[in-house]
């Protein structure tokens, strides 16, 4: 029984490839991409090159879009967490002012009843 190309592709050890790629410095990483690009291109027609190139562009854009949205949500969460103590502090100040006013009023009432 022969497996189809999709199953062969899915069964690859992409984790090991990813770990290896992410262990490279920026120059090695760029060099590997350049070598792969120059190796693959001559075996493809112009239309195949265009199609595959656009595919990888889209793949990169999807990854960058996911990253940007995660960064936006993280930033918003951090910004909210910075505002929350300020809002709570502001509310506490308002409550303290109200309590002081009530104490002053109670003193006035007590003084007027004392006379």
VEXMIKE-10492 format. One record per residue: residue number from 1; x, y, z of N, C-alpha, C in turn. Coordinates in Angstrom, 1 decimal. Layout:
% residues N
    k  n_east  n_north    n_up  ca_east  ca_north   ca_up  c_east  c_north    c_up
  NUM       X        Y       Z        X         Y       Z       X        Y       Z
...
This chain:
% residues 115
    k  n_east  n_north    n_up  ca_east  ca_north   ca_up  c_east  c_north    c_up
    1     0.8     -1.2     0.0      0.0       0.0     0.0     0.9      1.2     0.0
    2     0.7      2.1    -1.0      1.5       3.3    -1.1     0.8      4.5    -0.4
    3     1.6      5.2     0.4      1.0       6.4     1.0     1.0      7.6     0.0
    4     0.1      8.5     0.2      0.0       9.6    -0.7     1.0     10.7    -0.2
    5     1.4     11.6    -1.1      2.4      12.6    -0.8     2.0     13.5     0.4
    6     0.7     13.8     0.6      0.3      14.6     1.7     0.7     13.9     3.0
    7     0.4     12.6     3.1      0.7      11.9     4.4     2.2     11.8     4.6
    8     3.0     11.7     3.5      4.5      11.7     3.6     5.0     13.1     4.1
    9     4.3     14.1     3.6      4.7      15.5     4.1     4.4     15.7     5.5
   10     3.2     15.3     6.0      2.7      15.5     7.3     3.6     14.7     8.3
   11     4.1     13.6     7.9      4.9      12.7     8.8     6.3     13.2     9.0
   12     6.7     14.3     8.4      8.1      14.8     8.6     8.2     15.4    10.0
   13     9.5     15.4    10.4      9.8      15.9    11.8    10.1     17.4    11.6
   14     9.0     18.2    11.6      9.2      19.7    11.5     9.7     20.3    12.7
   15     9.5     19.7    13.9     10.0      20.3    15.1    11.5     20.3    15.1
   16    12.1     19.2    14.7     13.6      19.2    14.6    14.1     20.2    13.6
   17    13.4     20.4    12.5     13.8      21.4    11.5    13.7     22.8    12.1
   18    12.6     23.0    12.8     12.3      24.4    13.4    13.4     24.6    14.5
   19    13.7     23.7    15.3     14.7      23.9    16.4    16.0     24.2    15.7
   20    16.4     23.5    14.7     17.6      23.8    14.0    17.7     25.2    13.4
   21    16.6     25.5    12.7     16.5      26.9    12.1    16.6     28.0    13.1
   22    15.9     27.8    14.2     15.9      28.9    15.2    17.2     28.9    16.1
   23    18.1     27.9    15.9     19.3      27.9    16.6    20.4     28.7    15.8
   24    20.1     29.0    14.5     21.1      29.7    13.6    21.1     31.2    14.0
   25    22.2     31.8    13.7     22.3      33.3    13.9    21.6     33.9    12.6
   26    21.5     35.2    12.6     20.8      35.9    11.6    21.4     35.7    10.2
   27    22.7     35.7    10.1     23.4      35.5     8.8    23.3     34.1     8.3
   28    23.4     33.1     9.2     23.2      31.7     8.8    21.8     31.5     8.3
   29    20.8     32.1     9.1     19.4      31.9     8.8    19.1     32.5     7.4
   30    19.7     33.7     7.1     19.5      34.3     5.8    20.2     33.5     4.7
   31    21.3     33.0     5.0     22.1      32.2     4.0    21.3     30.9     3.6
   32    20.7     30.2     4.6     20.0      29.0     4.3    18.8     29.3     3.4
   33    18.1     30.4     3.7     17.0      30.8     2.8    17.4     31.1     1.4
   34    18.6     31.8     1.3     19.1      32.1     0.0    19.5     30.8    -0.8
   35    20.2     29.9    -0.1     20.6      28.7    -0.8    19.3     27.9    -1.2
   36    18.3     27.8    -0.4     17.1      27.1    -0.7    16.4     27.7    -1.9
   37    16.3     29.1    -1.9     15.7      29.8    -3.0    16.4     29.6    -4.3
   38    17.8     29.6    -4.3     18.5      29.4    -5.5    18.5     27.9    -5.9
   39    18.3     27.0    -5.0     18.2      25.6    -5.3    16.9     25.2    -6.0
   40    15.8     25.8    -5.4     14.5      25.4    -5.9    14.1     26.1    -7.2
   41    14.5     27.4    -7.4     14.1      28.2    -8.5    14.4     27.6    -9.9
   42    15.6     27.1   -10.1     15.8      26.6   -11.5    15.0     25.4   -11.9
   43    14.4     24.7   -11.0     13.6      23.5   -11.3    12.2     23.8   -11.5
   44    11.8     25.1   -11.3     10.4      25.6   -11.5    10.2     26.4   -12.7
   45     9.0     26.4   -13.3      8.7      27.3   -14.3     8.5     28.7   -13.8
   46     8.4     29.7   -14.6      8.2      31.1   -14.2     6.9     31.2   -13.4
   47     5.8     30.6   -13.8      4.6      30.6   -13.1     4.6     29.9   -11.8
   48     5.4     28.8   -11.7      5.5      28.0   -10.5     6.3     28.9    -9.5
   49     7.4     29.5   -10.0      8.2      30.4    -9.1     7.3     31.5    -8.5
   50     6.5     32.1    -9.4      5.6      33.2    -9.0     4.6     32.7    -7.9
   51     4.0     31.5    -8.2      3.0      30.9    -7.3     3.6     30.6    -5.9
   52     4.8     29.9    -6.0      5.4      29.5    -4.7     5.9     30.7    -3.9
   53     6.5     31.7    -4.7      6.9      32.9    -4.0     5.8     33.6    -3.3
   54     4.6     33.7    -4.0      3.5      34.3    -3.4     3.0     33.5    -2.2
   55     3.1     32.2    -2.3      2.6      31.4    -1.2     3.5     31.7     0.1
   56     4.8     31.7    -0.1      5.7      32.0     1.0     5.5     33.4     1.6
   57     5.2     34.4     0.7      4.9      35.8     1.1     3.7     35.8     2.0
   58     2.6     35.0     1.5      1.4      35.0     2.3     1.6     34.3     3.6
   59     2.4     33.2     3.6      2.7      32.5     4.9     3.4     33.5     5.8
   60     4.3     34.2     5.4      5.0      35.2     6.2     4.1     36.3     6.7
   61     3.1     36.7     5.9      2.2      37.8     6.3     1.2     37.2     7.4
   62     0.8     36.0     7.2     -0.1      35.4     8.2     0.6     35.3     9.6
   63     1.9     34.8     9.6      2.6      34.7    10.8     2.8     36.1    11.4
   64     3.2     37.1    10.6      3.4      38.5    11.1     2.1     39.1    11.6
   65     1.0     38.8    10.9     -0.3      39.3    11.4    -0.7     38.7    12.7
   66    -0.5     37.4    12.9     -0.8      36.8    14.2     0.0     37.4    15.3
   67     1.3     37.6    15.0      2.2      38.2    15.9     1.8     39.6    16.3
   68     1.5     40.4    15.3      1.1      41.8    15.6    -0.2     41.9    16.4
   69    -1.2     41.0    16.2     -2.4      41.0    17.0    -2.1     40.6    18.4
   70    -1.3     39.6    18.6     -0.9      39.1    19.9    -0.2     40.3    20.7
   71     0.7     41.0    20.0      1.4      42.1    20.6     0.5     43.2    21.0
   72    -0.5     43.5    20.1     -1.5      44.5    20.4    -2.3     44.2    21.6
   73    -2.8     42.9    21.7     -3.6      42.5    22.8    -2.7     42.5    24.1
   74    -1.5     42.1    24.0     -0.6      42.2    25.2    -0.4     43.6    25.7
   75    -0.2     44.5    24.7      0.0      45.9    25.1    -1.2     46.5    25.7
   76    -2.4     46.2    25.1     -3.6      46.7    25.7    -3.9     46.1    27.1
   77    -3.5     44.9    27.3     -3.7      44.3    28.6    -2.8     44.9    29.6
   78    -1.5     45.2    29.2     -0.6      45.9    30.1    -1.0     47.3    30.3
   79    -1.5     48.0    29.3     -2.0      49.4    29.5    -3.1     49.4    30.5
   80    -4.1     48.5    30.3     -5.2      48.4    31.3    -4.7     48.1    32.7
   81    -3.8     47.2    32.8     -3.3      46.8    34.1    -2.6     48.0    34.8
   82    -2.0     48.9    34.0     -1.4      50.1    34.5    -2.5     51.1    34.9
   83    -3.6     51.2    34.2     -4.6      52.2    34.6    -5.4     51.7    35.8
   84    -5.6     50.5    35.9     -6.5      49.9    37.0    -6.0     50.4    38.4
   85    -4.8     50.3    38.7     -4.4      50.8    40.1    -4.6     52.3    40.2
   86    -4.4     53.1    39.1     -4.7      54.5    39.1    -6.1     54.8    39.4
   87    -7.0     54.1    38.7     -8.4      54.3    38.8    -8.9     53.9    40.2
   88    -8.3     52.8    40.7     -8.6      52.3    42.1    -8.1     53.4    43.1
   89    -6.9     53.9    42.9     -6.4      54.9    43.8    -7.2     56.2    43.7
   90    -7.7     56.6    42.5     -8.5      57.7    42.4    -9.8     57.5    43.1
   91   -10.4     56.3    43.0    -11.7      56.0    43.7   -11.5     56.0    45.2
   92   -10.3     55.5    45.7    -10.0      55.6    47.1    -9.9     57.0    47.6
   93    -9.2     57.9    46.9     -9.1      59.3    47.2   -10.5     59.9    47.4
   94   -11.4     59.6    46.4    -12.8      60.1    46.5   -13.5     59.6    47.7
   95   -13.3     58.4    48.1    -13.9      57.8    49.3   -13.4     58.5    50.5
   96   -12.1     58.7    50.6    -11.4      59.3    51.7   -12.0     60.7    51.9
   97   -12.1     61.5    50.8    -12.7      62.8    50.9   -14.1     62.8    51.4
   98   -14.9     61.9    50.9    -16.3      61.7    51.4   -16.3     61.4    52.9
   99   -15.4     60.5    53.4    -15.4      60.2    54.8   -14.9     61.4    55.6
  100   -14.0     62.1    55.1    -13.5      63.3    55.9   -14.7     64.3    56.0
  101   -15.4     64.5    54.9    -16.6      65.4    54.9   -17.6     65.0    55.9
  102   -17.8     63.6    56.0    -18.8      63.1    56.9   -18.3     63.3    58.4
  103   -17.0     63.1    58.6    -16.5      63.3    60.0   -16.6     64.8    60.4
  104   -16.3     65.7    59.4    -16.5      67.1    59.7   -17.9     67.4    60.1
  105   -18.8     66.9    59.3    -20.3      67.1    59.5   -20.7     66.5    60.9
  106   -20.2     65.3    61.2    -20.5      64.7    62.5   -20.0     65.6    63.6
  107   -18.8     66.1    63.5    -18.2      67.0    64.5   -19.1     68.2    64.7
  108   -19.5     68.8    63.6    -20.4      70.0    63.6   -21.7     69.6    64.3
  109   -22.2     68.5    64.0    -23.5      68.1    64.6   -23.3     67.8    66.1
  110   -22.2     67.2    66.4    -21.9      66.9    67.8   -21.7     68.2    68.6
  111   -21.0     69.2    68.0    -20.7      70.5    68.7   -22.0     71.2    68.9
  112   -22.9     71.2    67.9    -24.2      71.9    68.0   -25.1     71.3    69.0
  113   -25.0     70.0    69.1    -25.8      69.3    70.2   -25.2     69.4    71.5
  114   -23.9     69.7    71.6    -23.2      69.8    72.9   -23.6     71.2    73.5
  115   -23.8     72.2    72.7    -24.1      73.5    73.2   -25.4     73.6    73.7
